[in-house]
Amino acid sequence: MTSIRHALAATALACAALTLTACQPEDTAEATGTASPTGTVSPSASASPTAKGGCPTLAKGHKYVLVESVSGAMNTLTTKDAVQHCSSTEGAFYQAGGKEHEYTVESGDTPITLLHVKKSGPAKTTAAGGGLEHIRVCVNGTAQDTATAKADTSDCYGENYFDVAVGGDGKLTEMTELFGS
C-alpha cells in the first residue's frame, strides 16, 4: 500500500511540476527556442513567447497540427489542424478541430525536434535520422507501419501536437513537437 501511495504522490508532483513549467518567463531559454532545464521547448526556434501570457506564437508560414498517423513508407503524415489556447496560470494547450491533411516531408534532412520522456530536453533529429520513426511509434503505437505488435511507447511525450512549417510545394520543411499543459 505504501508503494501505491508513493507512486500516486510522485505522479501528483510530476503533474504539478509540468503545470508550473508550461509557460516560461521571457528571459528563460524557452524565449530563444532552446530547451529549458525542465525539458520544455518552444514550438520553433523562430517562435516568440511574447504574446498571451508568455505562450509561444507562431512564426510566419507555420501552423499547429495534431499528427494522427504516419503511413506509407513512413513518408505520409495524416494531420488535423489545431489551435493553441493559453492560460496565464496553466500555459499553452492545443486542440485539434480543423481539416484533415496529408503531408510528406520535404526530404530526409527535414529537421524534426522531439520531446522525450526518458531523455533530458528536446532531441533534434531529421526525418530520415529517426524523427519520423519516433513519431510513428508514438502516434501509431506499433513497431512498424503494417505491424500489429505494440511498440515501446514509454519514451513518447504523448500529445502529438506539432508546430510545422509548410513549404510552397505543400511539403513539411520543419517539425517541432509541442509541450502543452
ABEGO torsion letter per residue (X at the ends): XAAAAAAAAAAAAAAAAAAAAABBBAABAAAAGBBBAAGBBBABAABBAABGGGBBBBBBGBBBBBBABBBEAGABBBBBBBBBBBBAAAEBBBBBABBBBBBBBABAABBBBBBBAABBEBBBBBAAAGAAAAAAAAAAGBABAABABBBBAAABAGAGBBBBBBBAAGBBABBBBBBBX
